[in-house]
């Protein structure tokens, strides 16, 4: 029994259409989602509902940016390098140091928060698709 005896001409057309449609559905989103070359990312540091720092992440590719933010319980050391951000050192008075343990963030969405020092650190885009977040 040959394969031509089992599969008709119309079966071959249907299989071809399914393969082409599958390839299009796999490749097309890459062009849509990968078109963020023009996007500029910014680091925002907020304390007590005031933005205290706004840094373009593109500046961190040449050399690391390290700065300090003073708050009610002490000084945070924040490091920005290669488009990533982290709290390098939390104050000694911060009991759990959760903001330091959060690690690196490198995209929109994740936020580093230090509640005792009233500090929030996040990355924002100039043409963001994110409208809101929920925890």
C-alpha positions in Angstrom: 0.0 0.0 0.0 1.5 3.3 -1.1 1.0 6.7 0.6 -0.7 8.0 -2.6 -3.4 5.4 -2.1 -4.2 6.8 1.4 -3.7 10.5 0.9 -5.8 12.3 -1.7 -4.9 15.5 -3.6 -7.1 17.5 -1.3 -5.5 16.0 1.8 -2.1 17.2 0.5 -3.5 20.7 0.0 -4.9 20.7 3.5 -1.6 19.5 5.1 0.3 22.2 3.1 -2.1 24.9 4.3 -1.8 23.8 8.0 2.0 23.8 7.8 2.1 27.2 6.2 -0.4 28.6 8.7 1.6 27.1 11.6 4.8 28.7 10.4 3.2 32.1 9.9 1.7 31.9 13.5 5.2 31.0 14.9 7.2 33.7 13.0 4.7 36.6 12.8 4.7 37.3 16.6 8.5 37.6 16.6 8.2 40.6 14.2 5.5 42.2 16.3 7.1 41.6 19.7 10.6 42.1 18.5 10.0 45.6 17.2 11.0 47.4 20.3 14.3 48.7 18.9 13.1 52.3 19.2 12.0 51.8 22.8 13.9 53.8 25.4 13.9 52.4 29.0 14.3 54.6 32.0 15.1 53.8 35.6 12.7 55.5 38.0 13.5 55.9 41.7 10.6 57.1 43.9 10.6 58.0 47.5 7.7 59.4 49.5 5.6 59.7 46.3 8.4 61.9 44.7 10.6 60.8 41.8 14.1 61.4 43.1 16.0 59.9 40.1 15.3 59.2 36.5 18.1 57.6 34.5 18.1 56.3 30.9 19.3 52.7 31.0 21.2 53.3 27.8 23.7 55.3 29.8 24.6 52.2 31.9 26.1 50.2 29.0 29.3 52.3 28.8 30.1 52.2 32.6 28.1 51.2 35.7 26.1 53.9 37.5 26.2 53.7 41.2 24.3 56.2 43.4 22.9 56.4 46.9 19.4 57.3 48.1 18.9 58.4 51.7 15.7 57.6 53.5 14.2 57.5 57.0 16.2 54.3 58.1 19.4 54.8 56.2 21.1 54.9 52.8 20.5 52.5 49.9 23.2 52.0 47.3 21.7 51.4 43.9 23.7 49.9 40.9 22.7 50.2 37.3 24.8 48.3 34.7 24.2 46.8 31.3 20.5 47.8 31.4 19.9 46.1 34.7 19.2 47.6 38.1 19.6 46.3 41.7 19.9 47.5 45.2 23.5 46.7 45.9 23.4 47.5 49.6 20.4 48.1 51.9 20.7 50.0 55.2 21.8 48.2 58.3 18.5 49.2 60.0 16.5 47.3 57.3 15.6 44.1 59.2 14.9 41.8 56.2 16.7 43.5 53.4 14.1 42.3 50.9 14.9 45.0 48.4 18.5 43.8 48.3 17.4 40.1 48.0 15.1 41.0 45.1 18.2 41.1 42.8 18.4 42.4 39.3 15.5 43.8 37.2 16.0 44.4 33.5 12.5 45.0 32.0 9.2 46.6 32.7 7.0 45.0 35.2 9.1 43.9 38.2 9.5 46.5 41.0 12.1 46.7 43.8 10.4 48.1 47.0 11.8 48.9 50.4 8.9 49.6 52.6 10.8 50.8 55.7 12.7 53.4 53.6 9.6 54.3 51.5 11.6 53.5 48.3 10.4 52.1 45.0 12.6 51.3 42.0 11.3 50.3 38.6 11.9 50.4 34.8 9.6 52.3 32.5 9.4 52.7 28.7 8.7 55.8 26.7 6.1 53.8 24.8 4.8 51.2 27.3 2.2 48.6 26.5 1.6 48.0 30.2 -1.4 49.9 31.5 -1.6 48.6 35.0 -0.4 45.9 37.3 -1.9 43.9 40.1 -0.2 41.9 42.9 
